[in-house]
Amino acid sequence: MLVRRRTRAALQAAALFYATDRGWPVLPGAYVEQGRCSCRSPFCPEPGAHPGDEAGRSAASRSAEVIRTWWSRRPYTVLLATGLEFDVLDAPAHVGYAALHELGHLGFTAGPVVHLPSDRLLFLVRPGARDVYWYTVDHNDAAHLDVRHHGLGHVVPAPAGPSGPGGPEPRWAVCPDPADRRLPEAVELLGALVRASLQDPARPPHMREEVSG
């Protein structure tokens, strides 16, 4: 019971930080217990990474009172609602790190970036990235471009402390800057992600190509 309380306290503290310090709407997610997702579905495709039973996607909140109530009951994972204060660009980790390396050489600093246990990177960018995402995808090898966009109506997992009984947790690949809450525009990141994806050594040579434009 003490471990469960400590876990809930750490998760609650993370949720409160995102909501009150960063201004990001959060909501409680399902959690993994004894190897199973709390939704009880034996075929759950996203164990611990979808909204829990306290709220749906439309109920994301920045209210400290609401958040304290949610996490006083269960060790919910912390989910962030996208499309409100930020959008997310989602890419395989090796592609994402290659893009970060390129951008670093150009003097461009990426905003917060989450590394998921599924070995993908989530890049937080300014909201409204949908149009530039589709324009970029449409002008490149869309059928084989493993870069995704999460906007309004989506949720993504957030780092919330060390791994618990459910296994590995999301972690920050690039931590939020405590002194700078600005987020990057999607266009610079998309260009680097597309170039890294299209030049991925894992792709067959005939499928490697230069980004259009």
C-alpha positions as CSV (number, residue, x, y, z in Angstrom):
1,M,0.0,0.0,0.0
2,L,2.9,2.4,0.8
3,V,4.4,1.8,-2.6
4,R,1.1,2.4,-4.3
5,R,0.7,5.7,-2.4
6,R,4.2,6.8,-3.3
7,T,3.5,5.9,-6.9
8,R,0.3,7.9,-6.9
9,A,2.0,10.8,-5.3
10,A,4.8,10.9,-8.0
11,L,2.3,10.6,-10.8
12,Q,0.1,13.3,-9.3
13,A,3.1,15.6,-8.9
14,A,4.1,15.1,-12.5
15,A,0.5,15.8,-13.7
16,L,0.4,18.9,-11.6
17,F,3.7,20.2,-13.0
18,Y,2.5,19.7,-16.6
19,A,-0.8,21.4,-15.9
20,T,0.1,24.3,-13.7
21,D,3.7,25.0,-14.6
22,R,3.6,24.3,-18.3
23,G,-0.1,24.9,-19.0
24,W,-0.6,21.5,-20.7
25,P,-4.0,19.8,-20.2
26,V,-3.6,16.4,-18.7
27,L,-5.9,13.4,-18.2
28,P,-5.6,10.1,-16.3
29,G,-4.6,7.1,-18.4
30,A,-5.1,3.4,-17.9
31,Y,-2.3,1.7,-16.0
32,V,-0.7,-1.7,-16.0
33,E,-1.2,-3.9,-13.0
34,Q,0.0,-7.5,-12.7
35,G,0.9,-7.5,-16.3
36,R,-2.5,-6.4,-17.5
37,C,-4.0,-3.1,-18.6
38,S,-6.5,-1.7,-16.1
39,C,-9.1,-1.6,-18.9
40,R,-9.1,-5.4,-18.4
41,S,-9.1,-6.1,-22.1
42,P,-6.8,-9.1,-22.9
43,F,-6.3,-7.6,-26.4
44,C,-5.6,-4.0,-25.4
45,P,-3.3,-2.5,-28.1
46,E,-2.0,0.3,-25.9
47,P,-1.7,-1.0,-22.3
48,G,-1.5,2.0,-20.0
49,A,-1.4,4.5,-22.9
50,H,-5.1,5.3,-23.4
51,P,-7.6,7.3,-21.3
52,G,-8.6,5.5,-18.1
53,D,-12.1,5.2,-16.6
54,E,-12.1,8.6,-14.9
55,A,-12.3,10.7,-18.1
56,G,-12.5,10.6,-21.8
57,R,-10.3,12.5,-24.2
58,S,-12.6,15.6,-24.0
59,A,-12.1,15.9,-20.2
60,A,-8.4,17.0,-20.1
61,S,-7.9,19.5,-17.4
62,R,-5.4,22.0,-16.0
63,S,-7.3,22.3,-12.7
64,A,-5.1,21.4,-9.7
65,E,-8.2,20.4,-7.7
66,V,-9.4,18.0,-10.5
67,I,-5.9,16.5,-10.9
68,R,-5.5,15.9,-7.2
69,T,-8.9,14.1,-7.1
70,W,-8.0,11.9,-10.1
71,W,-4.7,10.7,-8.8
72,S,-5.9,10.3,-5.2
73,R,-7.8,7.2,-6.4
74,R,-5.6,5.2,-8.7
75,P,-2.0,5.1,-10.1
76,Y,-3.2,6.4,-13.4
77,T,-0.5,7.1,-16.1
78,V,-0.2,10.7,-17.1
79,L,-1.5,11.6,-20.6
80,L,-1.2,14.9,-22.4
81,A,-4.0,16.1,-24.7
82,T,-2.6,17.3,-28.0
83,G,-3.9,19.9,-30.3
84,L,-4.7,22.5,-27.6
85,E,-1.4,23.9,-26.3
86,F,0.9,21.8,-28.6
87,D,0.9,19.3,-31.4
88,V,3.2,16.3,-31.6
89,L,5.4,14.9,-34.4
90,D,6.0,11.2,-33.8
91,A,8.9,9.3,-35.4
92,P,11.1,6.1,-34.8
93,A,13.8,6.9,-32.2
94,H,16.7,6.4,-34.6
95,V,15.1,8.7,-37.1
96,G,14.3,11.3,-34.4
97,Y,17.8,11.3,-33.0
98,A,19.3,11.7,-36.5
99,A,17.1,14.7,-37.0
100,L,18.1,16.1,-33.6
101,H,21.8,15.7,-34.6
102,E,21.2,17.5,-37.9
103,L,19.3,20.3,-36.2
104,G,22.0,20.7,-33.5
105,H,24.6,21.3,-36.2
106,L,22.4,24.0,-37.7
107,G,22.0,25.7,-34.3
108,F,18.3,24.8,-34.0
109,T,17.2,23.8,-30.5
110,A,14.3,21.3,-30.4
111,G,11.6,21.8,-27.8
112,P,10.6,19.0,-25.4
113,V,11.0,15.5,-26.8
114,V,9.7,12.3,-25.2
115,H,11.3,8.9,-25.7
116,L,8.6,6.2,-25.5
117,P,9.2,2.6,-24.4
118,S,8.1,1.6,-27.9
119,D,11.3,3.3,-29.1
120,R,9.7,6.3,-30.8
121,L,10.3,10.0,-30.2
122,L,7.5,12.5,-29.6
123,F,8.4,16.1,-30.6
124,L,6.2,18.8,-29.0
125,V,5.6,21.7,-31.5
126,R,3.3,24.6,-31.7
127,P,-0.4,23.8,-32.3
128,G,-1.8,24.0,-35.8
129,A,0.9,21.7,-37.4
130,R,-1.7,19.6,-39.3
131,D,-1.6,21.6,-42.6
132,V,2.2,21.7,-42.8
133,Y,2.4,18.0,-41.9
134,W,0.1,17.0,-44.7
135,Y,1.7,19.3,-47.2
136,T,5.1,17.8,-46.4
137,V,3.9,14.2,-46.4
138,D,2.0,14.7,-49.7
139,H,5.2,15.9,-51.3
140,N,7.4,13.0,-50.2
141,D,7.3,9.2,-50.0
142,A,4.1,9.1,-47.9
143,A,3.6,5.4,-48.3
144,H,6.9,4.7,-46.5
145,L,7.3,7.7,-44.4
146,D,7.0,6.7,-40.7
147,V,6.4,10.2,-39.3
148,R,3.0,10.8,-37.7
149,H,1.1,13.8,-36.4
150,H,-1.0,14.0,-33.3
151,G,-3.4,17.0,-33.1
152,L,-6.8,17.8,-31.7
153,G,-8.5,14.8,-30.1
154,H,-5.3,12.8,-29.6
155,V,-3.4,12.0,-26.4
156,V,0.2,11.0,-25.8
157,P,1.9,9.5,-22.7
158,A,4.1,11.8,-20.6
159,P,7.2,11.0,-18.4
160,A,6.1,10.8,-14.8
161,G,9.1,9.4,-12.9
162,P,11.0,6.1,-12.6
163,S,9.6,2.8,-13.9
164,G,7.0,1.2,-11.8
165,P,5.5,-2.3,-11.6
166,G,4.1,-1.9,-15.1
167,G,7.6,-1.8,-16.7
168,P,9.4,0.9,-18.7
169,E,8.0,4.4,-18.7
170,P,8.3,7.3,-21.1
171,R,11.3,9.5,-20.5
172,W,12.6,12.9,-21.7
173,A,15.0,12.8,-24.5
174,V,15.0,16.6,-24.4
175,C,13.7,18.0,-21.2
176,P,11.4,21.0,-21.0
177,D,13.4,24.2,-20.5
178,P,12.3,25.6,-17.1
179,A,13.1,29.1,-18.3
180,D,11.6,28.9,-21.8
181,R,8.1,27.7,-22.5
182,R,8.1,28.4,-26.2
183,L,7.7,25.5,-28.6
184,P,9.2,25.2,-32.0
185,E,7.3,25.5,-35.3
186,A,6.7,22.2,-37.0
187,V,8.2,23.1,-40.3
188,E,11.9,22.9,-39.3
189,L,11.5,19.6,-37.4
190,L,9.4,18.1,-40.2
191,G,12.1,18.8,-42.7
192,A,14.8,17.2,-40.6
193,L,12.6,14.2,-39.7
194,V,11.6,13.6,-43.4
195,R,15.3,13.8,-44.5
196,A,16.4,11.4,-41.8
197,S,13.5,9.0,-42.6
198,L,14.1,9.0,-46.3
199,Q,17.9,8.4,-45.8
200,D,17.3,5.7,-43.2
201,P,19.9,2.9,-43.8
202,A,17.2,0.4,-42.9
203,R,15.3,1.4,-46.1
204,P,16.2,-0.4,-49.3
205,P,18.6,1.7,-51.4
206,H,16.0,2.3,-54.2
207,M,13.7,3.8,-51.6
208,R,16.3,6.3,-50.3
209,E,15.7,9.7,-51.8
210,E,16.0,13.4,-51.2
211,V,13.2,15.4,-49.6
212,S,11.2,17.3,-52.2
213,G,11.4,21.1,-52.4
